[in-house]
């Protein structure tokens, strides 16, 4: 659906600069900005930022502790006496 917008010179300049930085046409850049401003996009954007913040936190020690705990619990909760993750295979198969 074609829409015609009247932009102030400042808005037009800002749009042109943003499009140039992104390597997009002004029209494509404007569509991208509009898509990000839509209500659904805001929720998705917040979720994406939250998930990315978890990835960026990188706490290796905490991840190692969690992994060790999970292995211990899985071995303890087995019906078999044979461990699912035998210590002798650590670093070889898991």
Residue pairs with C-beta under 8 A, 6 or more apart in sequence:
7 15
15 26
15 29
15 30
16 26
18 29
18 33
19 25
19 26
19 28
19 29
19 30
22 29
22 32
24 32
35 41
36 42
36 45
71 84
71 85
71 94
74 84
74 85
75 83
75 84
75 85
78 84
85 94
